Amino acid sequence: MPDTPVKVGKDTVPADSDDEWEDATSSPESTPNKSALTAPLLIRGLTSSSESAVDDSEDLPDREFARARKVQKKRDERLEARSKFAKVQKLLPFQFCPNVRPLTISDLESCVALENAAFTNPEHRCTREKFAYRLSACPELCLGLFCTVVPEKAEGFDIETLKVAHLVETDREDGARSVLLAHIVATRSNDVVVTDAAMDYPHDYRAGKPNTSGLGHQEGGQTICVHSLAVHPKLHGCGLAKLLMKSYLQQIKNSEIASLVALLCEDYLINFYERFNFKYSGKSSAAFGGGGWHDMNEEENEIAGSVTWRFTTFGTAELRRTD
């Protein structure tokens, strides 16, 4: 599921690579030049603590001091975000200003294009019809990371989701589009682990009838089943999976809409999910993709009182898996 580590040809990025885990903690901006990252910041006598051991802002009146501190904090945060996302910006010919938002059925073609690009094994991809079902039945459980791209500035950077991206504004002269770079797609379940039934969908869902099949999204279920965490392969190793997963889990926690979060992954990605407090707990009965899955739910690790993260791992898939 996640974009790290990922196999590209014969090369594999280690799961515990330090630079991967440290470059995705906040929303990024475009990469500044080197001098912008190291130049001292002066705000009415307030100097960045990294540049000066003397803080002469204490000489300011209380109101001005508080204002100067607030401005300095924002600038420090921007510099931190820029430095952490310098890697992804170096890969892009356009400015990287991500927008994380819920997915809707209007994002269907972008999700299909991203999934096809991210997963080389067709058996591990979510189908177009299954995407249509999930984005219709429970779009509030699906999250996308987008970036506004002006097509002429993306020349030479071939990314499949740009071709199907929607215009940001219909009357915008530069033709800027909102391009999907990563997504998380999920449903609800009444089970505590991801099952084959949860990974399926009712094929008559377009009839608008209540779902009594036991397949797919179960309204009212207390387990969130994450079926796909996909990042465009050209942006692997830049921390986008971590950024999106942290955003997703934070929203689940804040909304208190479920008791559990479950997913399936390959065995070499166990370390990745353990960083989000998922726990491994044994073999799974799920037969999707030929079976061989393992449930990560032997131990429950409660976060913020009511939310428990669980996951399942698979041993031999070519890339990350999805259903």
C-alpha positions in Angstrom: 0.0 0.0 0.0 2.4 2.7 1.0 5.0 4.2 -1.3 8.0 3.2 0.8 9.7 0.9 0.4 8.9 0.2 -3.2 10.4 -2.1 -5.7 11.6 -0.5 -8.9 13.1 -3.0 -11.2 15.8 -4.7 -9.1 16.1 -1.9 -6.6 14.3 -1.7 -3.3 14.2 1.3 -1.0 14.7 0.1 2.6 11.7 0.3 4.9 13.6 1.9 7.7 15.4 4.5 5.6 15.8 7.5 7.8 15.3 10.2 5.1 12.0 8.7 4.2 10.5 8.9 7.6 11.7 12.4 8.2 10.4 14.2 5.2 6.6 14.2 5.5 5.3 16.0 8.6 3.5 19.1 7.3 2.1 20.7 4.2 5.0 21.7 1.9 5.6 24.7 -0.2 7.9 25.2 -3.2 11.6 24.7 -2.6 13.5 27.9 -1.8 17.0 28.6 -2.8 19.8 27.5 -0.5 20.3 31.0 0.9 16.6 31.3 1.8 17.0 28.2 4.0 20.0 29.5 5.9 19.6 33.3 6.0 18.8 34.8 9.4 15.3 36.0 10.0 14.9 39.4 11.6 11.5 40.6 12.8 11.5 43.8 14.7 14.7 42.8 16.5 13.6 39.2 16.8 16.2 36.8 15.4 15.7 33.1 14.7 17.0 31.0 17.6 19.0 29.0 15.1 20.9 32.1 14.1 21.5 33.9 17.4 22.0 33.0 21.0 20.7 36.3 22.1 16.9 37.0 21.9 16.6 40.8 22.1 12.8 40.6 21.5 12.4 40.7 25.3 13.0 44.5 24.9 9.8 44.9 22.9 6.6 45.9 24.5 4.4 42.8 25.4 2.0 43.3 22.5 4.7 43.7 20.0 6.7 40.9 21.5 3.7 38.5 21.1 3.1 39.6 17.6 6.8 39.2 16.7 6.8 35.7 18.2 3.7 34.7 16.2 5.2 35.9 12.9 8.5 34.3 13.6 6.8 31.0 14.4 4.9 31.0 11.1 8.1 31.7 9.2 10.0 29.0 11.0 7.2 26.5 10.1 7.4 27.5 6.5 11.1 27.0 6.4 10.8 23.6 8.1 8.1 22.5 5.6 10.2 23.7 2.6 13.3 21.9 3.8 11.4 18.6 4.5 9.8 18.6 1.1 12.8 19.6 -0.9 13.1 16.1 -2.3 9.7 16.0 -3.9 10.1 19.5 -5.3 13.3 18.5 -7.0 11.4 15.8 -8.9 8.7 18.2 -10.1 9.0 20.9 -12.8 6.1 22.8 -11.3 5.5 24.2 -7.8 4.5 21.7 -5.2 1.6 23.0 -3.2 -0.5 20.0 -2.1 -4.1 20.0 -1.2 -5.5 17.1 0.8 -9.3 16.7 0.5 -12.0 14.0 0.4 -12.5 12.2 -2.8 -15.8 12.3 -4.7 -17.2 10.4 -7.7 -15.9 13.2 -9.9 -12.4 12.0 -9.1 -13.1 8.5 -10.5 -10.9 8.7 -13.6 -8.0 10.2 -11.6 -8.2 7.3 -9.1 -8.2 4.7 -11.8 -5.3 6.3 -13.5 -3.3 6.6 -10.3 -4.1 3.0 -9.3 -3.0 1.6 -12.7 0.3 3.6 -12.5 1.0 2.6 -8.9 0.4 -1.1 -9.1 2.1 -3.1 -11.8 0.2 -6.3 -11.0 -3.4 -6.0 -12.4 -4.7 -8.4 -9.7 -3.8 -6.0 -7.0 -5.5 -3.0 -8.5 -8.9 -1.7 -7.6 -11.2 -1.9 -10.7 -12.9 1.0 -12.2 -16.3 -0.3 -11.2 -15.2 -1.0 -7.6 -13.9 2.6 -7.4 -17.2 3.9 -8.7 -19.0 1.9 -6.0 -16.7 3.1 -3.1 -16.7 6.7 -4.2 -20.5 6.7 -4.4 -21.2 4.6 -1.2 -18.6 6.2 1.2 -16.7 9.1 -0.3 -16.2 10.6 3.2 -13.8 7.7 3.9 -11.6 8.4 0.9 -8.9 11.0 0.8 -6.8 12.4 -2.0 -3.6 14.5 -2.2 -3.8 16.9 -5.1 -1.5 19.5 -6.6 -2.5 22.4 -8.9 -0.5 22.1 -12.1 -0.3 24.4 -15.1 0.1 22.0 -18.0 2.7 24.0 -19.9 4.9 23.9 -16.8 4.7 20.2 -16.6 6.1 19.5 -20.0 8.5 16.6 -19.9 7.0 15.2 -16.7 4.7 12.4 -17.8 2.1 11.7 -15.1 -1.0 9.8 -16.0 -3.3 11.6 -13.6 -2.6 15.0 -15.3 -4.3 13.8 -18.5 -7.7 13.2 -16.7 -7.4 16.0 -14.1 -10.2 18.6 -13.8 -9.7 22.3 -14.4 -9.2 24.3 -11.2 -11.3 27.1 -12.7 -13.1 26.9 -16.0 -12.2 30.5 -17.0 -8.6 30.4 -15.8 -6.3 31.4 -18.7 -3.4 29.1 -17.8 -5.6 26.0 -17.8 -4.4 24.9 -14.4 -5.6 21.5 -13.3 -6.0 19.8 -9.9 -3.8 16.7 -10.3 -4.1 13.6 -8.0 -0.7 12.4 -6.7 -1.8 10.0 -3.9 -5.0 8.6 -2.5 -6.5 6.5 0.3 -9.7 4.6 -0.4 -11.7 2.8 2.3 -15.0 1.4 3.4 -16.8 0.4 6.6 -17.0 -3.1 7.9 -18.6 -5.0 10.9 -15.6 -7.2 11.2 -12.4 -6.4 13.0 -10.1 -7.3 10.1 -10.2 -6.8 6.4 -12.1 -9.8 4.8 -12.8 -11.0 1.3 -16.4 -9.7 1.7 -15.1 -6.3 2.7 -12.9 -6.2 -0.4 -15.8 -7.1 -2.7 -18.8 -5.0 -3.6 -22.6 -5.6 -4.3 -22.8 -5.7 -8.1 -26.4 -4.4 -8.1 -25.5 -1.3 -6.2 -26.5 1.0 -9.0 -30.2 -0.1 -8.5 -30.2 2.0 -5.3 -31.4 -0.9 -3.1 -30.2 -1.3 0.5 -27.1 -3.4 0.7 -28.2 -6.7 2.2 -25.5 -8.8 0.5 -22.9 -8.4 3.3 -20.4 -7.3 0.6 -18.5 -4.0 0.5 -19.3 -1.0 2.5 -21.4 -1.7 5.7 -23.1 1.5 6.8 -22.7 1.8 10.6 -19.8 -0.6 10.7 -17.2 0.4 13.3 -14.1 -0.8 11.4 -12.6 1.3 8.7 -11.0 -1.0 6.0 -8.3 0.8 4.1 -8.2 -0.9 0.6 -5.8 1.3 -1.2 -2.9 3.6 -0.3 -1.4 4.6 -3.6 1.3 7.1 -4.5 2.3 7.9 -8.1 5.5 5.9 -8.7 7.5 8.9 -9.8 7.0 10.3 -6.3 8.0 7.3 -4.3 10.4 7.9 -1.5 9.3 11.5 -0.9 7.2 10.9 2.2 3.8 11.4 0.5 2.4 8.1 1.9 3.3 9.2 5.4 1.8 12.6 4.9 -1.4 11.2 3.6 -1.7 8.4 6.2 -1.1 10.8 9.1 -3.7 13.2 7.7 -6.2 10.3 7.3 -5.7 8.8 10.7 -6.0 12.2 12.3 -9.3 12.9 10.6 -10.6 9.5 11.7 -9.5 10.2 15.3 -11.0 13.7 15.3 -14.3 12.6 13.8 -14.7 9.6 16.1 -16.6 7.8 13.4 -15.1 4.3 14.0 -13.5 2.1 16.6 -10.9 0.4 14.4 -8.9 0.9 11.3 -7.7 -2.2 9.4 -5.8 -2.8 6.2 -3.7 -5.4 4.3 -0.1 -5.0 3.3 3.0 -6.9 2.3 5.4 -8.3 4.9 8.2 -5.9 4.1 5.9 -2.9 4.9 5.3 -4.0 8.5 7.8 -1.5 9.8 6.1 1.3 7.9 2.7 0.7 9.5 4.2 0.1 12.9 5.2 3.7 12.8 1.5 4.5 12.9 1.0 2.1 15.9 -0.5 -0.8 13.9 0.2 -4.2 15.4 0.8 -7.6 13.8 -1.2 -10.6 15.0 -0.9 -13.6 12.7 -2.3 -15.3 9.7 -5.4 -14.1 7.8 -8.1 -16.1 6.2 -8.5 -13.6 3.4 -8.0 -15.3 0.0 -7.7 -12.2 -2.1 -4.9 -12.3 -4.6 -4.2 -16.0 -3.8 -4.2 -15.8 0.0 -1.2 -15.8 2.2 -2.3 -12.7 4.2 -1.5 -12.0 7.9 -3.8 -10.1 10.3 -2.2 -7.3 12.3 -4.7 -7.4 15.2 -3.4 -9.7 17.9 -2.7 -6.7 20.1 -5.0 -3.6 20.2 -3.2 -0.3 20.5 -5.7 2.4 21.4 -5.1 5.9 20.2 -7.0 8.9 21.6 -9.2 6.6 23.6 -11.5 5.0 21.1 -9.5 4.5 17.9 -7.5 1.3 17.4 -5.3 0.8 14.4 -4.9 -2.8 13.0 -3.4 -4.1 9.8 -2.7 -7.2 7.8 0.4 -8.1 5.9 1.1 -10.2 2.8 4.3 -11.9 1.9 4.9 -12.1 -1.9 3.1 -9.4 -3.8 5.1 -7.7 -6.5 4.4 -4.2 -5.2 2.1 -2.9 -2.5 -1.3 -4.4 -2.5 -4.7 -3.0 -2.8 -8.1 -4.6 -3.5 
